[in-house]
Amino acid sequence: MRVWAIANQKGGVGKTTTTLALGRGLAMRGSRVLLIDLDPHASLTRAFGVPGEPAPSGVLDLFNDPALELSSVVRPTEVDNLHHIAAQTALATLERRSASQPGLGLALANALSRSGSAYDYVLFDCPPQLGLLMVNALAAADHLVVPTQTEPLAMHGLAGMCRTAEMIERSRRRPLPVSILPTLYDRRTRAGAETLKQMQQEHGARVWSDAIPNDTRICQVDALTRPPAPALYPGRGLAAYRRALDWILHTEKLMTEQAA
């Protein structure tokens, strides 16, 4: 089982879209995939049509004492091989609980370890701030994917996310590889092109050589949460995510070969 954290400490960079597109892409290639929504705003959960009221079972139940088993909160989707776990708005209360409930920082890692090998890939859709939920995801992750908007202000969020990854890597004492995925790219603007170039210069091989373009069709939830139409990846955005997935999988293969 491989665990990917999709995270950035800046909002509005395409984390949920990236989680959905990569997870759906893996499932369509035959992998068993679980998407876990860690954001109290629950955008990924809403994309799958789960209402906020009454509060659904989901991620929060994995932090209870005793915690529910992962399998008891998993939900199916219309896409073969693709499952998800819903977020609840009450996830925002976890920070307060952490002071009196030890061990919450490893709750998700422990839940995954108890789940066995039910999935080939688990993808965390992280909230846009450093806190207990993001720390949980990074502690459990084998790979950090950082979607990053191609605009100058996004560079600060990227730098902060890379520092956080280094901090987590030191504390857990095992590598946390980082792949940076440029998103929302508009090649017609000078700012977009210059930001992409700066990103590649500052972070080197960790940055994808391409970028996910602006594409309004990605905003149509059906394209990401339902079985494919006759066109496997309709639109420029989803086609780009297919290439991005190829790159991430190739990066993981190289890492595996280097570690062997």
N, C-alpha and C positions, 0 to 999 in steps of 0.2 A: 504493500500500500504506500502510495506517494501522497504527501500532504503539501499543498500549495497555499500560501497566504497571499491574498490579493489585497494590498494595503498601500495607503499613502496618507500622511498626516494632513494633507490638504483635501478639501472637499471639491466636488464638481469635476473630477478628472476622469470619470468613467469606470470606477471600480466595479459597480454592480453590473454594468454592461459587459465589462471584461470577464467577470466571473461567469455570467450566463453564456457568453459566446465561447469561452474556452471549455467550460464544462459540457456544453452541448456538443461542441466539436469532438471532445474526447469520447462522449457517449456514442456519437454517430460512427466512430471508428471501432466500436465494439467494447470499449472499456466500461466497467461498472463505476459510476461516478456519483458522489454525494456532495451537494452544495450546502454549506452551512451559513446562514445569515446571522452575522454578529452585530449588525447595526440596529439600535433601537428604533430608527426611522423605518426599518423593515421594507425597503424598496424591493429587494429580491423576493421577499415573502409576498408582497402585493402583486408582483409580476406573475406569480403562480396562482393568483386569485384567492389567496387566503385572507379572510377579513380580519381586521384588528379587534373587533368586538363580536362575541365574547373573546377574551384573550385565548389564543390557540396554545396547545402544548407545543413545546419547542426547546430552544437553547437554554432558557432559564432553568428548566427542569434538570439540566445536566449539572447545575451548580448547587442543587439542593442537598440537604443532608438528612437521609441518604439520597444520593443522586439516582435519577432514573437511568436505565440502560439506553444506549444510543438507539437501538432498534425500536424502542417504544415510542420515539418521537419523530421517526423518519416518515416522510410523505412521498408518495409516488408522483410522477409527472406524466404528461402525455407523450414524452419522448422516451423511447426504449432505453433502458440502462441508466436513466437519470432520475435521481431522488434528491430531496432537499429537506432541511430542517428549518422551521420557521423561527423568526425573531419575534420578541414581544417588547412592547414599549417599557415594561418593567425592568428590562435589562439595564436601564439607566440607573437603577438603584444598587447595582452590584458593587460599585465603588465604596459605598457606605458599609456594606456587609463585609468587605474584605478585612476591615480592621478587627472584627470580632470572630471571623470564621477562617481559621488558618487553612492553607492549602488551596485556596481558590485560584491561585496563579497557574496551577497545573490541572485544573478541572477538565479542560478539553483534551489534553494529552492523555489523562487517565481514562476518559471516556472512550477515546479511540483505541487505547491499548486493550480495553476490555471487549471491544467489538470484534476482535479477530481480523479476518481477511475478507470481510463482506464486500469491500470496495477496492478497486484498483487505484482510484484517485479520490481525494477529499480536497475540496476547495473552500477556503474561508473567505467570505465577503466581509471585510473588516470595517469598523466605523472610522471616520476621518479624524480621530484624535488618539494620542497615546494614552492608554489607560488599561484597566484590567483585561478588557476583552481583546484588545490588540496584543497585549503581552501574552495572553493565553494562546492566541493564534501563532505568534512568532515562536513561542516555546515549543509548540508541537510541530512546526513546519519543517519540511525538508528543503523547501525552496520558497523564496520571497519574490513575487512578481509585483512590480511597482508601476501601475499605470500613471503616466505623467502628461498633463496637458502641455502642448507646445506653445507656451507663452512665457514671457520673462518672469512673472511673479511665481509661476509654478516651480521655478528652479529652487526657490527657498524651501518649499515643501519637500522636494526631492532630496536636497541636502540633509534636511532634518530626518527624513526616513532612513537614509543611508547611515547616519550616526546612530539612530535607534537600532538598526540591524546589527551594527558592530557591537553595541552595548549588550544586546541579547546574545549574540554569538559568544562573547566573553563569559557571560554569566552561565550559559548552559554548556560551555566547553565542547561544542561540536560545531562544524561549519554551518553557516546559513547563507547559501549562495543567493545572489541577487540578480534578477533580470529586470531591466528597465524598459517599459513598453510605451513609447511616445503615442499619445492619443489626441483626438480632436484636432488633427492637423489640417491646416488650410494652406496649401502650397502657394496660393495666390498672394499671401501677405508676407511682407518682409520680416515682420516680427516672428512669424511661425518658422520660416526658413532659418533665421538666425538663431532662434532658440534651439531648434533641432541640432544645428551644427555645434552650438555650445555644449549641449547635452552630450553629444558624441565625443567631443574633445575632452570634457572633464571626466567622463565616466567610462570611456573606452569600450572594450568588448562587452561590457555589461549592458550596453544599450543596443536595442535592435536597430539594424541598419536601415529599416524602412519605418513607416509610421501608419497608424490607424487614421484614415481621413474622416473629416466631418461627413456624415451621411445620415440624412433624416430617417431613412428606412430602419436604422438600428433602433430608433426610438419606438418603433412599432413592436410591442411586446410579443405579438404572435410569431414574429420572425425568430425569436430566441427561446420561446417556451413551448412551442408546439412542433409536431413532426414536420420535416422539411417538405416544402412544395416541390414540384418537378425540378426547379432549379435548386441545386444543393445548397449553395450559398448566395442567395440573391443580394445584389447591391455591392457597392465598392467596400463598404465597411466590413461586412461579414466575410467577403473574400480576403480582405486584409487580415482579419482575425484568423482565418485558416492558415495563412502564411506565418503569422505570429506563433500559432500553435506548433507548426513545423519547426520553427526556430527554437522554441522553448524545449521541445522534446529532443531536438538535436543537442542542445546545451546540456540537458540532463544525461544524455548518452555519453557525451564527452567527459562529464564529471564522474560518471560511473567507471569509465575506462581508466581515468587518471587515479581513482581511488583503489583500483584493483591491483 
